[in-house]
Amino acid sequence: MPTLKVLMPPPAMNIAHVSRAVHVPPPSHGDSGFLIKCVKTTSDDLFGVSFDDTAENNLFSHVLLEVSFVIVVTRIIRFLLKPLRQPRIVSEILGGVLVGPSILSHIPKFVKYVYPGSANFVVRNVGIIGFMYFLFMAGVRTDMSMVRRSAKKHVYLALTGLFIPSFVVVAVGLIMRRSMNDAYGNSSSIAILGSSTAVTSFPVLYPILKELNLLNSEVGRLALSSAIVGDMIGIVVVILFEAAIQAKTGSIKGLWCLATVVVTMAIMFLCIRPAASWIIRNTPEGKPVDQPYIIVILVGVLVTGFLTDFLGVGIANGPLWLGLMIPDGPPLGTTLVERSDTIIMELLMPFSFMYIGQSTDLAAMGKAWSNLKPILAIVAIGHFTKVVSSLLAGLLIDMPVADGLALGLIMTLRGQVDVLLFVHWSEKEVIQPQVYTMMVMLSAAVSAISTPLIGILYDPTKPYMVNRRRTIQHTPPSTEFGVVLKIHDEEDIARFINFIDVSNPTVSTPISIYGLHLMQLVGRGYPRLFDHKKLEQYSKYAIYETIHQAMKLYQESKSECISYHAYTAMSPKQTMFRDICELALINKATLILLPYHKNLPRNHHRTVLVSNVLDNAPCSVGILLDKGHFRSNSMPMVDLSAFRAQPHQLVLLFLGGADAREALYYADRMVGNLNVRLTVIRFLAHDGLGDDEMEKKLDDGVVTWFWMKNEMNRRVHYREVEVRNGEETVATVHAMNDNTFDLWIVGRKQGINPVLLQGLTDWSDNNDLGVIGDLVSSMDCNGAASVLVVQQQVLREQKHWLRRFG
């Protein structure tokens, strides 16, 4: 009987394994029919995924292997380049090139088992989708209102950095055109070279500046705002260039391209923008946007990509325009970024860089190197001109030379948008494959060179290192006392109101308070520090006004001696301290007051923020660890009268040094409150062992001044204790711990005689509070006594010495 052999797929649901081959041997004489026999083409493997020698039969498995391999390789490259301070984009481009035909895909075994040509179609299309969503998210983060509100210097910098390099590159290209190969030296290629060196994209700058922790630095803000202005000009230039390319086949096609772009953008602005605003209005305050709206918008990315590709203006333009129509920040922009960013950056973008690597061929570039040298020279001249033009623009707005040079290097950074444009022009045959490969590698090289140089040239904390004294000790009496409050939530407002009230604001010694509410930068790419007095200019941020209401009510009750200025800052967690320091700097504050939570882990961002402020503050710093005395269980204004009526027992542990002197001056200010009783304990080393003569003289002068001023004040008690080591210091402090004090005040650590702390430094693990602050806050865990740790301002020369010698 003849056998009909049907090759069946394995049980795993892998469509690529279905075999259509059917073998029917010729029937023998006498056979009356067929005997049907089913056999498997391959055996089952683990999890139902099967492998054989035919790559086409394992397409899906190979795609999974490829993307996993690229992710691992990229991570390894990032790890190896991290000591060299290289940005992520460099490792991603190198990872894509590594698995491409330039290196690994040049090996036949690697192509056969890991990266077969049949998988290129999947990698290419998923890679394009990755770029679409990347540009969409970049558009969501972009604050379009920045174009309207940009200062003249931002516009000037953008125009200077855009047109001068373009003009120079085009001029040099035309001059060198005769020495260039006809395929490389056409007018379109030269125009591409000019735009590639001139345009600096916001989607490229944002991730690199975020890695460098420069988003909310002065130079970082200037670069981002200038990039946004430049991007708007760049979008217009790209559209005109696309229309010009299409016009080569007929002027009607060029006009049709422009008309469809205008109509598409008008529809987006008139339909999508109002729809997004409607979603925001219908989302409860403080809540994320509902999931169905997010899904519709993410599907809309694919739809707009299809439309713009169909209209001939580039598949990535539609998602970018759609993102620009979405209002940045909460709730819509924040929800989109939080729910999509990780998937896009960690799963889709590896496909994108695999796609970039597929098209690069270093061997072909090497063979054509003699023809590529003029192009390399033109690009190098363009980048150099970009740096110089940005530097000159920075000097004209009074930037230091080092900062201007760092700004120029930032504006030369290249990344995802640039390589995507190179792919687009290569597919349009505007540039040759060898030129494409060289431009991709130059993009990685420029970012690799510029990024570490930026870190060397620019110190974002340098503006906070002032030479003028901004301390409590050096603030003249009967002058306004400026205090910056770091506010996290309503509970911080409650404790700060009570603490400020104890600090004795009067008509003759008024307190000017600058309340700063810090929020993490999510869903927007441009950090903001805005004054609530100008809230009408930032109407979409009005929801942040509520957290300041209690403090404003307190100001109204004491308007003759309290002024309150509300601010909100939106920046990355790692660099929030800069907003605090900047606010203190521009308002010439005397004290930064920070809430402290000792139960938080050391790596928690709120604890790290305190450490960074202590290291960089342009004035004195107070750390308030409140255990309940200044806390209110209800609205602060309700119980404020009762709080004012109750007595407050304060104790100051004076161990000497600048921080202790600063703490004494603040305690002296608080003694002006008639409900405050103060006990000052001065610790002295036995026989003066370990004393620094200069510090001892300064301490004696301040203590003498304080005692002479308060000698007749029955609410002030002063005594001295002589100790031989840290053990006796601890014993003295523990003897005072009888739950009679409401607030312990200590200096942090500057200038303390080491003999007083002998044996304690190894015990203490909290550098923020200092040894004594850590001791006092730990020994009274069950009590309600709060702790105030004071650090006096460290001047520029002192900071330089401390950073150099530790």
FENWO-V525925 format. One record per residue. RES is the residue in one letter. PHI is phi as a letter, one per 40 degrees, with the letter a starting at -180 (NA if undefined). NEAR is the number of other ideal C-beta (glycine too) atoms within 8 Angstrom. Layout:
res | phi | near
RES | PHI | NEAR
RES | PHI | NEAR
This chain:
res | phi | near
M | NA | 7
P | c | 12
T | b | 9
L | c | 10
K | c | 10
V | b | 9
L | c | 9
M | c | 8
P | c | 9
P | c | 13
P | c | 5
A | c | 10
M | c | 4
N | b | 13
I | c | 6
A | c | 10
H | c | 13
V | c | 6
S | b | 8
R | b | 4
A | c | 5
V | b | 8
H | b | 5
V | b | 8
P | c | 6
P | c | 5
P | c | 7
S | c | 6
H | c | 4
G | g | 4
D | c | 8
S | b | 4
G | a | 6
F | b | 9
L | b | 8
I | c | 7
K | b | 8
C | b | 6
V | b | 8
K | c | 8
T | c | 11
T | b | 10
S | c | 6
D | c | 8
D | b | 8
L | d | 4
F | g | 5
G | g | 11
V | c | 9
S | b | 14
F | b | 7
D | b | 8
D | c | 2
T | b | 6
A | c | 12
E | c | 8
N | c | 11
N | b | 14
L | d | 13
F | c | 9
S | c | 12
H | c | 14
V | c | 11
L | c | 8
L | c | 9
E | c | 14
V | c | 12
S | c | 8
F | c | 10
V | c | 14
I | c | 10
V | c | 8
V | c | 11
T | c | 14
R | c | 8
I | c | 8
I | c | 12
R | c | 11
F | c | 7
L | c | 6
L | c | 10
K | d | 8
P | c | 4
L | c | 7
R | f | 7
Q | c | 11
P | c | 13
R | c | 9
I | c | 14
V | c | 13
S | c | 12
E | c | 12
I | c | 15
L | c | 11
G | c | 15
G | c | 16
V | c | 15
L | c | 12
V | c | 15
G | c | 16
P | c | 8
S | c | 13
I | b | 9
L | c | 10
S | c | 12
H | c | 7
I | c | 7
P | d | 5
K | c | 6
F | c | 10
V | c | 11
K | c | 8
Y | b | 6
V | b | 11
Y | b | 10
P | c | 11
G | c | 6
S | c | 9
A | c | 13
N | c | 8
F | c | 7
V | c | 9
V | c | 14
R | c | 10
N | c | 8
V | c | 10
G | c | 14
I | c | 12
I | c | 11
G | c | 14
F | c | 12
M | c | 15
Y | c | 14
F | c | 15
L | c | 15
F | c | 13
M | c | 14
A | c | 15
G | c | 15
V | c | 13
R | c | 15
T | c | 15
D | c | 11
M | c | 7
S | c | 6
M | c | 12
V | c | 9
R | c | 6
R | c | 7
S | c | 12
A | c | 7
K | d | 6
K | c | 8
H | c | 12
V | c | 11
Y | c | 11
L | c | 15
A | c | 13
L | c | 10
T | c | 12
G | c | 16
L | c | 13
F | c | 8
I | c | 10
P | c | 16
S | c | 12
F | c | 9
V | c | 11
V | c | 18
V | c | 11
A | c | 8
V | c | 11
G | c | 13
L | c | 8
I | c | 6
M | c | 12
R | c | 9
R | c | 4
S | c | 5
M | b | 11
N | c | 6
D | d | 6
A | c | 6
Y | c | 14
G | b | 12
N | c | 8
S | c | 5
S | c | 9
S | c | 14
I | c | 15
A | c | 10
I | c | 11
L | c | 14
G | c | 15
S | c | 13
S | c | 13
T | c | 14
A | c | 14
V | c | 10
T | b | 15
S | c | 13
F | d | 12
P | c | 12
V | c | 15
L | c | 14
Y | d | 13
P | c | 12
I | c | 15
L | c | 13
K | c | 9
E | c | 8
L | c | 11
N | f | 10
L | b | 13
L | d | 15
N | b | 15
S | c | 12
E | c | 8
V | c | 14
G | c | 15
R | c | 12
L | c | 12
A | c | 14
L | c | 15
S | c | 13
S | c | 16
A | c | 14
I | c | 15
V | c | 15
G | c | 14
D | c | 12
M | c | 9
I | c | 11
G | c | 12
I | c | 10
V | c | 8
V | c | 10
V | c | 12
I | c | 13
L | c | 9
F | c | 10
E | c | 12
A | c | 13
A | c | 9
I | c | 10
Q | c | 13
A | c | 12
K | c | 5
T | c | 5
G | i | 7
S | c | 6
I | c | 6
K | c | 11
G | c | 12
L | c | 10
W | c | 9
C | c | 16
L | c | 11
A | c | 8
T | c | 11
V | c | 12
V | c | 8
V | c | 8
T | c | 13
M | c | 9
A | c | 8
I | c | 9
M | c | 13
F | c | 9
L | c | 7
C | b | 8
I | c | 12
R | c | 10
P | c | 8
A | c | 8
A | c | 12
S | c | 9
W | c | 8
I | c | 11
I | c | 11
R | c | 6
N | c | 5
T | c | 12
P | d | 4
E | d | 5
G | g | 4
K | b | 6
P | c | 8
V | c | 11
D | c | 7
Q | d | 5
P | d | 6
Y | c | 10
I | c | 13
I | c | 8
V | c | 8
I | c | 11
L | c | 11
V | c | 8
G | c | 10
V | c | 14
L | c | 10
V | c | 9
T | c | 13
G | c | 13
F | c | 10
L | c | 10
T | c | 15
D | c | 11
F | c | 6
L | c | 10
G | g | 9
V | b | 11
G | g | 9
I | c | 10
A | c | 14
N | c | 12
G | d | 17
P | d | 15
L | c | 13
W | c | 14
L | c | 16
G | c | 15
L | c | 9
M | c | 11
I | c | 14
P | c | 9
D | c | 12
G | g | 11
P | c | 9
P | c | 10
L | c | 15
G | c | 15
T | c | 13
T | c | 13
L | c | 16
V | c | 13
E | c | 10
R | c | 7
S | b | 12
D | c | 9
T | c | 6
I | c | 8
I | c | 13
M | c | 9
E | c | 8
L | b | 8
L | c | 13
M | c | 13
P | d | 15
F | c | 13
S | c | 14
F | c | 15
M | c | 16
Y | c | 14
I | c | 16
G | c | 14
Q | d | 13
S | c | 12
T | c | 15
D | a | 12
L | c | 11
A | c | 9
A | c | 10
M | c | 13
G | c | 7
K | c | 7
A | c | 9
W | d | 8
S | c | 5
N | c | 10
L | c | 13
K | d | 8
P | c | 12
I | c | 13
L | d | 10
A | c | 10
I | c | 14
V | c | 14
A | c | 8
I | c | 11
G | c | 16
H | c | 12
F | c | 8
T | c | 13
K | c | 16
V | c | 13
V | c | 9
S | c | 13
S | c | 15
L | c | 13
L | c | 10
A | c | 13
G | c | 13
L | c | 10
L | c | 7
I | b | 9
D | g | 4
M | c | 10
P | c | 5
V | d | 8
A | c | 8
D | c | 13
G | c | 15
L | c | 11
A | c | 13
L | c | 16
G | c | 15
L | c | 13
I | c | 16
M | c | 14
T | c | 13
L | c | 15
R | b | 12
G | a | 15
Q | c | 12
V | c | 11
D | c | 13
V | c | 14
L | c | 11
L | c | 10
F | c | 14
V | c | 12
H | c | 10
W | c | 11
S | c | 14
E | c | 6
K | c | 7
E | g | 5
V | c | 9
I | b | 12
Q | c | 9
P | d | 9
Q | c | 14
V | c | 13
Y | d | 15
T | d | 15
M | c | 12
M | c | 14
V | c | 14
M | c | 13
L | c | 11
S | c | 14
A | c | 13
A | c | 8
V | c | 12
S | c | 15
A | c | 11
I | c | 8
S | c | 12
T | c | 15
P | c | 10
L | c | 10
I | c | 13
G | c | 9
I | c | 6
L | c | 10
Y | b | 12
D | b | 4
P | c | 13
T | c | 10
K | d | 6
P | c | 9
Y | c | 11
M | c | 11
V | c | 9
N | c | 5
R | c | 4
R | c | 6
R | b | 13
T | b | 13
I | c | 13
Q | c | 9
H | c | 6
T | c | 9
P | c | 4
P | c | 5
S | g | 5
T | b | 7
E | c | 6
F | b | 14
G | c | 13
V | b | 14
V | c | 14
L | b | 11
K | c | 14
I | b | 13
H | b | 9
D | a | 7
E | c | 7
E | c | 8
D | c | 12
I | d | 15
A | c | 14
R | c | 14
F | c | 16
I | c | 15
N | c | 14
F | c | 12
I | c | 13
D | c | 11
V | c | 12
S | c | 11
N | g | 11
P | c | 12
T | b | 8
V | c | 6
S | c | 5
T | b | 14
P | c | 13
I | b | 14
S | b | 12
I | b | 13
Y | b | 14
G | c | 14
L | b | 14
H | c | 13
L | c | 13
M | b | 8
Q | c | 8
L | c | 11
V | b | 8
G | g | 14
R | a | 13
G | b | 11
Y | b | 13
P | c | 13
R | b | 11
L | b | 12
F | b | 11
D | c | 8
H | c | 12
K | c | 6
K | b | 8
L | c | 12
E | c | 5
Q | c | 7
Y | b | 10
S | d | 7
K | c | 6
Y | b | 11
A | c | 8
I | c | 8
Y | c | 11
E | c | 10
T | c | 6
I | c | 10
H | c | 15
Q | c | 8
A | c | 13
M | c | 14
K | c | 10
L | c | 9
Y | c | 16
Q | c | 12
E | c | 7
S | c | 8
K | b | 9
S | c | 8
E | c | 6
C | b | 10
I | b | 13
S | b | 9
Y | b | 11
H | b | 12
A | c | 13
Y | b | 13
T | b | 13
A | b | 15
M | b | 11
S | a | 15
P | c | 12
K | d | 7
Q | c | 7
T | b | 14
M | c | 14
F | c | 10
R | c | 13
D | c | 15
I | c | 17
C | c | 15
E | c | 11
L | c | 15
A | c | 16
L | c | 12
I | c | 6
N | b | 11
K | f | 7
A | c | 15
T | c | 12
L | a | 14
I | b | 16
L | b | 13
L | b | 13
P | c | 11
Y | b | 11
H | b | 8
K | c | 9
N | c | 3
L | c | 8
P | c | 5
R | c | 5
N | c | 5
H | c | 8
H | c | 8
R | c | 9
T | c | 13
V | c | 10
L | d | 15
V | c | 12
S | c | 10
N | c | 9
V | c | 15
L | d | 12
D | c | 7
N | b | 12
A | c | 16
P | c | 12
C | a | 12
S | c | 15
V | b | 13
G | b | 13
I | b | 16
L | b | 15
L | b | 14
D | c | 11
K | b | 10
G | h | 7
H | c | 11
F | c | 13
R | c | 10
S | b | 13
N | c | 4
S | b | 6
M | c | 8
P | d | 13
M | c | 9
V | c | 7
D | b | 10
L | c | 13
S | c | 6
A | c | 7
F | c | 10
R | c | 8
A | c | 6
Q | c | 7
P | c | 6
H | b | 12
Q | c | 10
L | b | 14
V | b | 13
L | b | 13
L | c | 12
F | b | 14
L | b | 14
G | g | 13
G | h | 14
A | c | 11
D | c | 16
A | c | 15
R | c | 14
E | c | 16
A | c | 15
L | c | 14
Y | c | 12
Y | c | 15
A | c | 13
D | c | 11
R | c | 12
M | c | 13
V | c | 13
G | c | 9
N | c | 10
L | c | 4
N | c | 9
V | b | 14
R | b | 10
L | b | 13
T | b | 13
V | b | 14
I | b | 13
R | b | 11
F | c | 15
L | b | 9
A | c | 14
H | c | 9
D | g | 4
G | g | 8
L | c | 8
G | g | 8
D | c | 9
D | c | 7
E | d | 6
M | c | 6
E | c | 13
K | c | 11
K | c | 8
L | c | 10
D | c | 13
D | d | 8
G | c | 8
V | c | 12
V | c | 11
T | c | 8
W | d | 8
F | c | 12
W | c | 9
M | c | 7
K | c | 7
N | b | 11
E | c | 6
M | c | 4
N | c | 7
R | c | 4
R | c | 8
V | b | 11
H | b | 7
Y | b | 10
R | a | 8
E | b | 8
V | b | 9
E | b | 8
V | b | 12
R | b | 8
N | a | 9
G | c | 10
E | c | 8
E | c | 9
T | c | 15
V | c | 10
A | c | 8
T | c | 12
V | c | 13
H | c | 8
A | c | 6
M | c | 9
N | c | 8
D | b | 4
N | g | 7
T | c | 4
F | c | 11
D | c | 9
L | a | 13
W | c | 12
I | b | 13
V | b | 17
G | c | 20
R | c | 13
K | a | 9
Q | c | 11
G | g | 9
I | c | 15
N | c | 13
P | c | 7
V | c | 11
L | c | 14
L | b | 14
Q | d | 9
G | g | 9
L | b | 12
T | c | 7
D | c | 5
W | c | 7
S | c | 11
D | b | 5
N | b | 10
N | c | 7
D | c | 12
L | c | 14
G | g | 15
V | c | 12
I | c | 14
G | c | 16
D | c | 12
L | c | 12
V | c | 13
S | c | 13
S | c | 8
M | c | 9
D | b | 11
C | c | 5
N | c | 3
G | c | 7
A | b | 7
A | c | 12
S | c | 14
V | b | 15
L | b | 14
V | b | 15
V | b | 16
Q | b | 17
Q | c | 14
Q | d | 11
V | b | 9
L | c | 10
R | d | 8
E | c | 7
Q | c | 8
K | c | 10
H | c | 9
W | c | 8
L | c | 9
R | c | 7
R | c | 6
F | b | 5
G | g | 4
